[in-house]
């Protein structure tokens, strides 16, 4: 979709639609609506060259679509590209998720520093260790101490997820009794409450200043 939009705002197909009208139409077409969750899977641009205009379009799409929802969850691929390209911004909660290894903890620290250096508005950031097999190794504990952060949650390796993945089934079918389900639910309950309080305080301050506020 994004590849069909020219850098100057025109459409490669010459459909007679403006760039914004075309993008709005395609987003509505691509959005998969569910009973409790809607899903928008983002692809990638084709070809070589600068992706600056594409990144700008993506930011605009996320900003506009997000206003229609109480909560927006962005699941980014591993790496720093989404931060450096600023496609991820104005975030209430940033979960930096990594595996329980020294390399993973070091990478998580780099991502957190990058989010602080760039123009990315992050309300709260949390370190989450995923696929743990029990007690953290001493080397990982030492790395966490050097980072100066403790994980908000340590999610266990769960064979039920592996079984669903192997069968091509969605994680929505994960049972509520699964260990990782309970761990994520506890993490969400603790961190969402903090974000809600911060959002309400931001709305109060903006209201006092005469500006409309939106809590996400």
Phi, psi and omega in degrees: 000309183294331181293338182278351181264122181287160181297332181273003177100001180265166178260134180295332184276348180062046186280351184089354178269150173287163180302315183293319178297319180295316180294318178300317180297313183292324178295316178298323180289323185277342184287120178267116184264130177244183181290321182237341185224133171258149184232133173233109180266121183270136176269214180218154176287155179258153175090180182258176177108183183286135180259017185300314181294323178296316179297321178296318178298317180298317178299318180296319179297312182296321179296316184286314181295323183296337181291344182271001186232150175289322180226140175234123179250122177252122178256100182270149174293158181300140179128179184254003188298320183294329177284313183294329177272357177060030171281344175249111182208168181050061185253126176287314181230124177247113177264112176268103188256131181212170178275161184279065176230162178298317179298320179294319179294319178297317178297320178298321178297321178295319179296318179296317179296321180295320179296331179281328182282327183272170179279066180239116183275101182248124178288301178222141176240142182228139175268128181234126176263130187245152175061048178277146179254024180128219182296139181290140178297151180304323180295323178290320176300319179296319178296321177295320177296320179294325179288334181078022180227143172253144180294139176289335178201149173241107184274132184281154169294127186236117181297337180293324177294318179299321180293318178295318180296318180295329181270359181071027181262150181286155180291346176297342178273002178296132183290150181290347178271356181295139181304318182290329176298313181296321181293317179292321179298318178295318178299314180297318181298320181287316186277327179294324180296323177294317180295322180295317178296319180294320179296319179294321179294320178296318178296321180295315181295319180292325177294319179294330180274359178084019180242142177292144179237152178230125177264130180249000000 
